[in-house]
Amino acid sequence: MLVTGTGETSSALKIPHSSSHSSSGKMLQTTAYHAPLLEYSNELLRQPANSAIALLPPVVDMSSSRDEVCRAILDGGKEFGFIQVVNHGIPEQAIRDMELVSQEFFQLSAADKAHLYSEDTNKPTRFFSGTTFETGGDKYSMNTLRLAYSFPNGDSSNDWPSSPPRLREVAMKYMELTRGLGMELLRLLCEGLGLRSDYFEGDISRGDAALSLFQYPPSSDPSMTLGLPPHCDRNLITILLPSAVKGLQILYNGDWIDAQSVPNAFIVNFGLQLEVVTNGILKSIEHRVVTNSTVSRLSIGTFIHPTENCLIGPADEFLTEDNPPLYRAMTFGDFKRIYNVIKLGSSLNLTTNLRDIQENI
């Protein structure tokens, strides 16, 4: 069964009110600077993927008329929280160069990557294996190089690796192009939502941009090994270059199902901050990454963040007596702190739990 963004099955989309990310795992192996494998005896056994269903996020053709593009982005954000964008204007060569230099980085020896390795989640640019939460310390089968850059005139690229030799040049160009695409999508959202055109300019999108290179090694037992745990992105918007190897799954109608992509498309994920600003009109959907037993999987994400001190709450345009705010305004820094502590997953989990926790800030 293929579920698409055509509206034929859109009424079936439901998001659970809560999601538990706790694990009772057993570490199978750990090697220096390689992703540890976690026997995840809770999540994958309790909620395996529904192999009978595949999800094709709505396709937005950027070459269509502006009105059509606005409507398609808004419809996808309301229903799925994910869209995929084609005819986006980013040169194929820039994409292929980014994929190649990413592969070259992960092929470097452990010794060549050792100086980049850090478990400090506050360090903007770092290489790390797995994901460590502030509470629990669970890890997953994933290697990540995170490159941070302060727009518009930051100097944080000085911390970027010098090897492979072309990484800085290629990654900077790619980040500028994909961030530009993200900002254009936000402007189009403003038109569709009736917000002023510059609503997402300034501090709400001017935190350090992050370009993350994700490598998911093959697992001896994919049924017991997650690449990335269930989560909603805490940022504003994410531009993801998907892998030809499937692995991204989305929680749809209570089932974990494979997200399919069309050729030459970017997958765009609406972050929790977009859900907050629109007071729930746009959805941030829970997703995860699973592993496979044969090949490594590479994906590349560009994340647009607010600044730490940016105060974010529902926009006045979406509030009435009959539609009160679902969220209390708070700084992005405080939001991240709560997100990390309670390991937020589904957006409705955030809506129902965040207000109680905020009272104690």
Contacts in CASP RR format, 6 or more apart in sequence:
PFRMAT RR
TARGET T0000
AUTHOR 0000-0000-0000
METHOD contacts of the structure
MODEL  1
MLVTGTGETSSALKIPHSSSHSSSGKMLQTTAYHAPLLEYSNELLRQPAN
SAIALLPPVVDMSSSRDEVCRAILDGGKEFGFIQVVNHGIPEQAIRDMEL
VSQEFFQLSAADKAHLYSEDTNKPTRFFSGTTFETGGDKYSMNTLRLAYS
FPNGDSSNDWPSSPPRLREVAMKYMELTRGLGMELLRLLCEGLGLRSDYF
EGDISRGDAALSLFQYPPSSDPSMTLGLPPHCDRNLITILLPSAVKGLQI
LYNGDWIDAQSVPNAFIVNFGLQLEVVTNGILKSIEHRVVTNSTVSRLSI
GTFIHPTENCLIGPADEFLTEDNPPLYRAMTFGDFKRIYNVIKLGSSLNL
TTNLRDIQENI
1 52 0 8 1.000
1 53 0 8 1.000
1 54 0 8 1.000
2 53 0 8 1.000
2 54 0 8 1.000
2 55 0 8 1.000
2 56 0 8 1.000
2 260 0 8 1.000
3 9 0 8 1.000
3 12 0 8 1.000
3 53 0 8 1.000
3 54 0 8 1.000
3 55 0 8 1.000
3 56 0 8 1.000
3 252 0 8 1.000
3 257 0 8 1.000
4 56 0 8 1.000
4 58 0 8 1.000
5 56 0 8 1.000
5 57 0 8 1.000
5 58 0 8 1.000
5 75 0 8 1.000
5 76 0 8 1.000
5 79 0 8 1.000
5 80 0 8 1.000
6 58 0 8 1.000
7 79 0 8 1.000
10 79 0 8 1.000
12 252 0 8 1.000
12 253 0 8 1.000
13 79 0 8 1.000
13 80 0 8 1.000
13 252 0 8 1.000
13 253 0 8 1.000
14 253 0 8 1.000
14 254 0 8 1.000
15 251 0 8 1.000
15 283 0 8 1.000
15 285 0 8 1.000
15 286 0 8 1.000
15 346 0 8 1.000
15 347 0 8 1.000
15 348 0 8 1.000
16 251 0 8 1.000
16 254 0 8 1.000
16 346 0 8 1.000
16 348 0 8 1.000
16 349 0 8 1.000
17 346 0 8 1.000
17 348 0 8 1.000
17 349 0 8 1.000
17 352 0 8 1.000
18 346 0 8 1.000
18 348 0 8 1.000
18 349 0 8 1.000
18 352 0 8 1.000
18 353 0 8 1.000
19 230 0 8 1.000
19 251 0 8 1.000
19 286 0 8 1.000
19 345 0 8 1.000
19 346 0 8 1.000
19 349 0 8 1.000
21 43 0 8 1.000
21 229 0 8 1.000
21 230 0 8 1.000
21 231 0 8 1.000
21 343 0 8 1.000
21 345 0 8 1.000
22 42 0 8 1.000
22 343 0 8 1.000
23 38 0 8 1.000
23 40 0 8 1.000
23 41 0 8 1.000
23 42 0 8 1.000
23 43 0 8 1.000
23 138 0 8 1.000
23 229 0 8 1.000
24 41 0 8 1.000
24 42 0 8 1.000
25 38 0 8 1.000
25 39 0 8 1.000
25 40 0 8 1.000
25 41 0 8 1.000
25 42 0 8 1.000
25 138 0 8 1.000
26 38 0 8 1.000
26 39 0 8 1.000
26 41 0 8 1.000
27 36 0 8 1.000
27 37 0 8 1.000
27 38 0 8 1.000
27 39 0 8 1.000
27 139 0 8 1.000
28 36 0 8 1.000
28 37 0 8 1.000
28 38 0 8 1.000
28 39 0 8 1.000
28 220 0 8 1.000
29 36 0 8 1.000
29 37 0 8 1.000
30 36 0 8 1.000
32 110 0 8 1.000
32 114 0 8 1.000
33 110 0 8 1.000
33 113 0 8 1.000
33 114 0 8 1.000
33 117 0 8 1.000
33 127 0 8 1.000
33 129 0 8 1.000
33 143 0 8 1.000
34 110 0 8 1.000
34 129 0 8 1.000
34 143 0 8 1.000
34 217 0 8 1.000
35 129 0 8 1.000
35 130 0 8 1.000
35 139 0 8 1.000
35 140 0 8 1.000
35 141 0 8 1.000
35 142 0 8 1.000
35 143 0 8 1.000
35 215 0 8 1.000
35 216 0 8 1.000
35 217 0 8 1.000
35 227 0 8 1.000
36 129 0 8 1.000
36 130 0 8 1.000
36 139 0 8 1.000
36 141 0 8 1.000
37 141 0 8 1.000
37 219 0 8 1.000
37 220 0 8 1.000
37 225 0 8 1.000
38 138 0 8 1.000
38 139 0 8 1.000
38 140 0 8 1.000
38 141 0 8 1.000
38 225 0 8 1.000
38 226 0 8 1.000
39 221 0 8 1.000
39 224 0 8 1.000
39 225 0 8 1.000
40 140 0 8 1.000
40 224 0 8 1.000
40 225 0 8 1.000
40 226 0 8 1.000
41 224 0 8 1.000
43 226 0 8 1.000
43 229 0 8 1.000
43 230 0 8 1.000
44 223 0 8 1.000
44 224 0 8 1.000
44 225 0 8 1.000
44 226 0 8 1.000
44 290 0 8 1.000
45 223 0 8 1.000
45 224 0 8 1.000
47 256 0 8 1.000
48 223 0 8 1.000
48 256 0 8 1.000
49 249 0 8 1.000
49 255 0 8 1.000
49 256 0 8 1.000
49 257 0 8 1.000
49 258 0 8 1.000
49 290 0 8 1.000
50 255 0 8 1.000
50 256 0 8 1.000
50 257 0 8 1.000
53 252 0 8 1.000
53 255 0 8 1.000
53 257 0 8 1.000
53 258 0 8 1.000
54 257 0 8 1.000
54 258 0 8 1.000
54 259 0 8 1.000
54 260 0 8 1.000
55 80 0 8 1.000
55 250 0 8 1.000
55 252 0 8 1.000
55 257 0 8 1.000
55 258 0 8 1.000
55 259 0 8 1.000
55 260 0 8 1.000
56 259 0 8 1.000
56 260 0 8 1.000
56 261 0 8 1.000
56 262 0 8 1.000
57 76 0 8 1.000
57 80 0 8 1.000
57 82 0 8 1.000
57 83 0 8 1.000
57 84 0 8 1.000
57 250 0 8 1.000
57 259 0 8 1.000
57 261 0 8 1.000
57 267 0 8 1.000
58 72 0 8 1.000
58 75 0 8 1.000
58 76 0 8 1.000
58 79 0 8 1.000
58 80 0 8 1.000
58 82 0 8 1.000
58 83 0 8 1.000
58 84 0 8 1.000
59 72 0 8 1.000
59 83 0 8 1.000
59 84 0 8 1.000
59 85 0 8 1.000
59 86 0 8 1.000
59 262 0 8 1.000
59 265 0 8 1.000
60 69 0 8 1.000
60 72 0 8 1.000
60 73 0 8 1.000
60 76 0 8 1.000
60 83 0 8 1.000
60 84 0 8 1.000
60 85 0 8 1.000
60 86 0 8 1.000
60 268 0 8 1.000
61 68 0 8 1.000
61 69 0 8 1.000
61 72 0 8 1.000
61 86 0 8 1.000
61 87 0 8 1.000
62 69 0 8 1.000
62 85 0 8 1.000
62 86 0 8 1.000
62 87 0 8 1.000
62 88 0 8 1.000
62 89 0 8 1.000
63 87 0 8 1.000
64 72 0 8 1.000
66 188 0 8 1.000
66 191 0 8 1.000
69 188 0 8 1.000
70 188 0 8 1.000
70 189 0 8 1.000
70 191 0 8 1.000
70 192 0 8 1.000
71 192 0 8 1.000
72 83 0 8 1.000
73 83 0 8 1.000
73 185 0 8 1.000
73 188 0 8 1.000
73 189 0 8 1.000
73 192 0 8 1.000
74 189 0 8 1.000
74 192 0 8 1.000
74 193 0 8 1.000
74 282 0 8 1.000
76 82 0 8 1.000
76 83 0 8 1.000
77 83 0 8 1.000
77 270 0 8 1.000
77 282 0 8 1.000
77 283 0 8 1.000
78 281 0 8 1.000
78 282 0 8 1.000
78 283 0 8 1.000
79 283 0 8 1.000
80 250 0 8 1.000
80 283 0 8 1.000
80 285 0 8 1.000
81 269 0 8 1.000
81 270 0 8 1.000
81 282 0 8 1.000
81 283 0 8 1.000
81 284 0 8 1.000
81 285 0 8 1.000
82 250 0 8 1.000
82 259 0 8 1.000
82 267 0 8 1.000
82 268 0 8 1.000
82 269 0 8 1.000
82 270 0 8 1.000
82 285 0 8 1.000
82 287 0 8 1.000
83 267 0 8 1.000
83 268 0 8 1.000
84 261 0 8 1.000
84 262 0 8 1.000
84 265 0 8 1.000
84 266 0 8 1.000
84 267 0 8 1.000
84 268 0 8 1.000
85 181 0 8 1.000
85 185 0 8 1.000
85 265 0 8 1.000
85 266 0 8 1.000
85 268 0 8 1.000
86 262 0 8 1.000
86 264 0 8 1.000
86 265 0 8 1.000
88 181 0 8 1.000
88 265 0 8 1.000
88 266 0 8 1.000
89 181 0 8 1.000
90 177 0 8 1.000
90 178 0 8 1.000
90 181 0 8 1.000
90 266 0 8 1.000
91 177 0 8 1.000
92 264 0 8 1.000
94 170 0 8 1.000
94 173 0 8 1.000
94 174 0 8 1.000
94 177 0 8 1.000
95 174 0 8 1.000
95 241 0 8 1.000
97 166 0 8 1.000
97 170 0 8 1.000
97 173 0 8 1.000
97 174 0 8 1.000
98 170 0 8 1.000
98 171 0 8 1.000
98 174 0 8 1.000
98 241 0 8 1.000
98 300 0 8 1.000
99 241 0 8 1.000
99 298 0 8 1.000
99 300 0 8 1.000
101 164 0 8 1.000
101 166 0 8 1.000
101 167 0 8 1.000
101 170 0 8 1.000
101 171 0 8 1.000
102 145 0 8 1.000
102 213 0 8 1.000
102 215 0 8 1.000
102 298 0 8 1.000
102 300 0 8 1.000
103 298 0 8 1.000
104 164 0 8 1.000
104 167 0 8 1.000
105 113 0 8 1.000
105 145 0 8 1.000
105 161 0 8 1.000
105 163 0 8 1.000
105 164 0 8 1.000
105 167 0 8 1.000
105 213 0 8 1.000
106 143 0 8 1.000
106 145 0 8 1.000
106 213 0 8 1.000
106 215 0 8 1.000
106 296 0 8 1.000
106 298 0 8 1.000
108 163 0 8 1.000
108 164 0 8 1.000
112 163 0 8 1.000
113 127 0 8 1.000
116 125 0 8 1.000
116 126 0 8 1.000
116 127 0 8 1.000
116 145 0 8 1.000
116 161 0 8 1.000
117 126 0 8 1.000
117 127 0 8 1.000
117 128 0 8 1.000
117 129 0 8 1.000
118 126 0 8 1.000
118 127 0 8 1.000
118 128 0 8 1.000
119 128 0 8 1.000
119 132 0 8 1.000
120 126 0 8 1.000
121 132 0 8 1.000
121 134 0 8 1.000
121 340 0 8 1.000
124 146 0 8 1.000
124 148 0 8 1.000
124 156 0 8 1.000
124 159 0 8 1.000
124 208 0 8 1.000
124 210 0 8 1.000
125 146 0 8 1.000
125 147 0 8 1.000
125 148 0 8 1.000
125 156 0 8 1.000
125 159 0 8 1.000
125 160 0 8 1.000
126 145 0 8 1.000
126 146 0 8 1.000
127 143 0 8 1.000
127 144 0 8 1.000
127 145 0 8 1.000
127 146 0 8 1.000
127 161 0 8 1.000
128 143 0 8 1.000
128 144 0 8 1.000
128 146 0 8 1.000
129 139 0 8 1.000
129 142 0 8 1.000
129 143 0 8 1.000
129 144 0 8 1.000
130 139 0 8 1.000
130 140 0 8 1.000
130 141 0 8 1.000
130 142 0 8 1.000
130 143 0 8 1.000
130 144 0 8 1.000
130 227 0 8 1.000
131 138 0 8 1.000
131 139 0 8 1.000
131 140 0 8 1.000
131 142 0 8 1.000
131 144 0 8 1.000
131 228 0 8 1.000
131 229 0 8 1.000
132 138 0 8 1.000
132 139 0 8 1.000
133 340 0 8 1.000
133 343 0 8 1.000
134 340 0 8 1.000
134 341 0 8 1.000
135 340 0 8 1.000
135 341 0 8 1.000
135 343 0 8 1.000
138 229 0 8 1.000
140 225 0 8 1.000
140 226 0 8 1.000
140 227 0 8 1.000
140 228 0 8 1.000
140 229 0 8 1.000
141 216 0 8 1.000
141 217 0 8 1.000
141 219 0 8 1.000
141 225 0 8 1.000
141 226 0 8 1.000
141 227 0 8 1.000
141 291 0 8 1.000
142 214 0 8 1.000
142 215 0 8 1.000
142 216 0 8 1.000
142 227 0 8 1.000
142 228 0 8 1.000
142 289 0 8 1.000
143 214 0 8 1.000
143 215 0 8 1.000
143 216 0 8 1.000
143 217 0 8 1.000
144 212 0 8 1.000
144 213 0 8 1.000
144 214 0 8 1.000
144 215 0 8 1.000
145 161 0 8 1.000
145 212 0 8 1.000
145 213 0 8 1.000
146 210 0 8 1.000
146 211 0 8 1.000
146 212 0 8 1.000
146 213 0 8 1.000
147 157 0 8 1.000
147 160 0 8 1.000
147 171 0 8 1.000
147 175 0 8 1.000
147 210 0 8 1.000
147 211 0 8 1.000
147 212 0 8 1.000
147 213 0 8 1.000
148 156 0 8 1.000
148 159 0 8 1.000
148 208 0 8 1.000
148 209 0 8 1.000
148 210 0 8 1.000
148 211 0 8 1.000
149 156 0 8 1.000
149 157 0 8 1.000
149 172 0 8 1.000
149 175 0 8 1.000
149 208 0 8 1.000
149 209 0 8 1.000
149 210 0 8 1.000
149 211 0 8 1.000
150 156 0 8 1.000
150 207 0 8 1.000
150 208 0 8 1.000
150 209 0 8 1.000
151 179 0 8 1.000
151 206 0 8 1.000
151 207 0 8 1.000
151 209 0 8 1.000
152 206 0 8 1.000
156 208 0 8 1.000
157 168 0 8 1.000
157 172 0 8 1.000
160 167 0 8 1.000
160 168 0 8 1.000
160 171 0 8 1.000
161 167 0 8 1.000
161 168 0 8 1.000
162 168 0 8 1.000
171 211 0 8 1.000
174 211 0 8 1.000
174 300 0 8 1.000
174 302 0 8 1.000
175 209 0 8 1.000
175 211 0 8 1.000
175 302 0 8 1.000
178 211 0 8 1.000
178 239 0 8 1.000
178 241 0 8 1.000
178 266 0 8 1.000
178 301 0 8 1.000
178 302 0 8 1.000
179 209 0 8 1.000
179 239 0 8 1.000
179 302 0 8 1.000
179 304 0 8 1.000
181 239 0 8 1.000
181 266 0 8 1.000
182 237 0 8 1.000
182 239 0 8 1.000
182 268 0 8 1.000
182 302 0 8 1.000
182 304 0 8 1.000
183 200 0 8 1.000
183 201 0 8 1.000
183 205 0 8 1.000
183 304 0 8 1.000
185 237 0 8 1.000
185 268 0 8 1.000
186 200 0 8 1.000
186 205 0 8 1.000
186 236 0 8 1.000
186 237 0 8 1.000
186 304 0 8 1.000
187 197 0 8 1.000
187 200 0 8 1.000
189 195 0 8 1.000
189 200 0 8 1.000
189 274 0 8 1.000
189 282 0 8 1.000
190 196 0 8 1.000
190 197 0 8 1.000
190 198 0 8 1.000
190 199 0 8 1.000
190 200 0 8 1.000
191 197 0 8 1.000
193 278 0 8 1.000
193 281 0 8 1.000
193 317 0 8 1.000
194 317 0 8 1.000
195 315 0 8 1.000
195 317 0 8 1.000
199 277 0 8 1.000
199 315 0 8 1.000
200 236 0 8 1.000
203 306 0 8 1.000
203 307 0 8 1.000
203 309 0 8 1.000
203 310 0 8 1.000
204 236 0 8 1.000
204 273 0 8 1.000
204 277 0 8 1.000
204 306 0 8 1.000
204 307 0 8 1.000
204 310 0 8 1.000
204 312 0 8 1.000
205 236 0 8 1.000
205 304 0 8 1.000
205 305 0 8 1.000
205 306 0 8 1.000
206 306 0 8 1.000
206 307 0 8 1.000
207 304 0 8 1.000
207 305 0 8 1.000
207 306 0 8 1.000
207 307 0 8 1.000
207 308 0 8 1.000
207 310 0 8 1.000
208 305 0 8 1.000
209 302 0 8 1.000
209 303 0 8 1.000
209 304 0 8 1.000
209 305 0 8 1.000
210 302 0 8 1.000
210 303 0 8 1.000
210 305 0 8 1.000
211 300 0 8 1.000
211 301 0 8 1.000
211 302 0 8 1.000
211 303 0 8 1.000
212 300 0 8 1.000
212 301 0 8 1.000
212 303 0 8 1.000
213 298 0 8 1.000
213 300 0 8 1.000
213 301 0 8 1.000
214 228 0 8 1.000
214 289 0 8 1.000
214 297 0 8 1.000
214 298 0 8 1.000
214 299 0 8 1.000
214 300 0 8 1.000
214 301 0 8 1.000
215 296 0 8 1.000
215 297 0 8 1.000
215 298 0 8 1.000
216 227 0 8 1.000
216 228 0 8 1.000
216 247 0 8 1.000
216 289 0 8 1.000
216 291 0 8 1.000
216 296 0 8 1.000
216 297 0 8 1.000
216 298 0 8 1.000
216 299 0 8 1.000
217 291 0 8 1.000
217 296 0 8 1.000
218 291 0 8 1.000
218 292 0 8 1.000
218 293 0 8 1.000
218 294 0 8 1.000
218 295 0 8 1.000
218 296 0 8 1.000
219 225 0 8 1.000
219 291 0 8 1.000
219 292 0 8 1.000
219 293 0 8 1.000
220 293 0 8 1.000
221 293 0 8 1.000
222 290 0 8 1.000
222 291 0 8 1.000
222 292 0 8 1.000
222 293 0 8 1.000
225 290 0 8 1.000
225 291 0 8 1.000
226 288 0 8 1.000
226 289 0 8 1.000
226 290 0 8 1.000
226 291 0 8 1.000
227 288 0 8 1.000
227 289 0 8 1.000
227 290 0 8 1.000
227 291 0 8 1.000
228 288 0 8 1.000
228 289 0 8 1.000
229 288 0 8 1.000
230 251 0 8 1.000
230 286 0 8 1.000
230 287 0 8 1.000
230 288 0 8 1.000
230 345 0 8 1.000
231 286 0 8 1.000
231 287 0 8 1.000
231 288 0 8 1.000
231 343 0 8 1.000
231 344 0 8 1.000
231 345 0 8 1.000
232 271 0 8 1.000
232 272 0 8 1.000
232 284 0 8 1.000
232 285 0 8 1.000
232 286 0 8 1.000
232 287 0 8 1.000
232 344 0 8 1.000
232 345 0 8 1.000
232 346 0 8 1.000
232 347 0 8 1.000
232 350 0 8 1.000
233 269 0 8 1.000
233 271 0 8 1.000
233 272 0 8 1.000
233 284 0 8 1.000
233 303 0 8 1.000
234 271 0 8 1.000
234 272 0 8 1.000
234 273 0 8 1.000
234 335 0 8 1.000
234 336 0 8 1.000
234 339 0 8 1.000
234 344 0 8 1.000
235 271 0 8 1.000
235 272 0 8 1.000
235 273 0 8 1.000
235 303 0 8 1.000
235 304 0 8 1.000
235 305 0 8 1.000
235 306 0 8 1.000
236 271 0 8 1.000
236 273 0 8 1.000
236 274 0 8 1.000
236 304 0 8 1.000
236 305 0 8 1.000
236 306 0 8 1.000
237 268 0 8 1.000
237 269 0 8 1.000
237 270 0 8 1.000
237 271 0 8 1.000
237 274 0 8 1.000
237 304 0 8 1.000
238 268 0 8 1.000
238 269 0 8 1.000
238 271 0 8 1.000
238 301 0 8 1.000
238 302 0 8 1.000
238 303 0 8 1.000
238 304 0 8 1.000
239 266 0 8 1.000
239 267 0 8 1.000
239 268 0 8 1.000
239 301 0 8 1.000
239 302 0 8 1.000
239 304 0 8 1.000
240 248 0 8 1.000
240 266 0 8 1.000
240 267 0 8 1.000
240 268 0 8 1.000
240 269 0 8 1.000
240 299 0 8 1.000
240 300 0 8 1.000
240 301 0 8 1.000
240 302 0 8 1.000
241 266 0 8 1.000
241 267 0 8 1.000
241 299 0 8 1.000
241 300 0 8 1.000
241 301 0 8 1.000
242 248 0 8 1.000
242 261 0 8 1.000
242 265 0 8 1.000
242 266 0 8 1.000
242 267 0 8 1.000
242 299 0 8 1.000
243 297 0 8 1.000
243 298 0 8 1.000
243 299 0 8 1.000
245 292 0 8 1.000
245 295 0 8 1.000
245 296 0 8 1.000
245 297 0 8 1.000
245 298 0 8 1.000
246 258 0 8 1.000
246 260 0 8 1.000
246 292 0 8 1.000
247 258 0 8 1.000
247 259 0 8 1.000
247 289 0 8 1.000
247 290 0 8 1.000
247 291 0 8 1.000
247 292 0 8 1.000
247 297 0 8 1.000
248 258 0 8 1.000
248 259 0 8 1.000
248 267 0 8 1.000
248 287 0 8 1.000
248 288 0 8 1.000
248 289 0 8 1.000
248 299 0 8 1.000
249 256 0 8 1.000
249 257 0 8 1.000
249 258 0 8 1.000
249 259 0 8 1.000
249 287 0 8 1.000
249 288 0 8 1.000
249 289 0 8 1.000
249 290 0 8 1.000
250 256 0 8 1.000
250 257 0 8 1.000
250 259 0 8 1.000
250 285 0 8 1.000
250 286 0 8 1.000
250 287 0 8 1.000
251 285 0 8 1.000
251 286 0 8 1.000
251 287 0 8 1.000
251 288 0 8 1.000
251 346 0 8 1.000
252 285 0 8 1.000
256 288 0 8 1.000
259 267 0 8 1.000
259 287 0 8 1.000
261 267 0 8 1.000
269 284 0 8 1.000
269 285 0 8 1.000
269 287 0 8 1.000
270 282 0 8 1.000
270 283 0 8 1.000
270 284 0 8 1.000
270 285 0 8 1.000
271 284 0 8 1.000
272 284 0 8 1.000
272 335 0 8 1.000
272 339 0 8 1.000
272 344 0 8 1.000
272 347 0 8 1.000
272 350 0 8 1.000
273 306 0 8 1.000
273 312 0 8 1.000
273 332 0 8 1.000
273 335 0 8 1.000
274 282 0 8 1.000
274 284 0 8 1.000
275 282 0 8 1.000
275 283 0 8 1.000
275 284 0 8 1.000
275 347 0 8 1.000
275 350 0 8 1.000
276 312 0 8 1.000
276 313 0 8 1.000
276 314 0 8 1.000
276 327 0 8 1.000
277 312 0 8 1.000
277 313 0 8 1.000
277 314 0 8 1.000
277 315 0 8 1.000
278 314 0 8 1.000
278 315 0 8 1.000
278 318 0 8 1.000
279 314 0 8 1.000
279 315 0 8 1.000
279 318 0 8 1.000
279 319 0 8 1.000
279 323 0 8 1.000
279 325 0 8 1.000
279 326 0 8 1.000
279 327 0 8 1.000
280 318 0 8 1.000
280 326 0 8 1.000
280 347 0 8 1.000
280 351 0 8 1.000
281 318 0 8 1.000
283 347 0 8 1.000
284 347 0 8 1.000
285 347 0 8 1.000
286 345 0 8 1.000
286 346 0 8 1.000
286 347 0 8 1.000
289 297 0 8 1.000
289 299 0 8 1.000
291 297 0 8 1.000
305 332 0 8 1.000
306 312 0 8 1.000
306 332 0 8 1.000
307 332 0 8 1.000
308 331 0 8 1.000
308 332 0 8 1.000
308 333 0 8 1.000
309 331 0 8 1.000
309 332 0 8 1.000
309 333 0 8 1.000
310 331 0 8 1.000
310 332 0 8 1.000
311 329 0 8 1.000
311 330 0 8 1.000
311 331 0 8 1.000
312 329 0 8 1.000
312 330 0 8 1.000
312 331 0 8 1.000
312 332 0 8 1.000
312 335 0 8 1.000
313 325 0 8 1.000
313 327 0 8 1.000
313 328 0 8 1.000
313 329 0 8 1.000
313 330 0 8 1.000
314 325 0 8 1.000
314 326 0 8 1.000
314 327 0 8 1.000
314 329 0 8 1.000
319 325 0 8 1.000
326 351 0 8 1.000
327 351 0 8 1.000
327 354 0 8 1.000
327 355 0 8 1.000
328 354 0 8 1.000
328 355 0 8 1.000
328 358 0 8 1.000
330 358 0 8 1.000
330 361 0 8 1.000
334 361 0 8 1.000
338 344 0 8 1.000
338 354 0 8 1.000
338 357 0 8 1.000
338 358 0 8 1.000
338 361 0 8 1.000
342 353 0 8 1.000
342 357 0 8 1.000
344 350 0 8 1.000
344 353 0 8 1.000
344 354 0 8 1.000
END
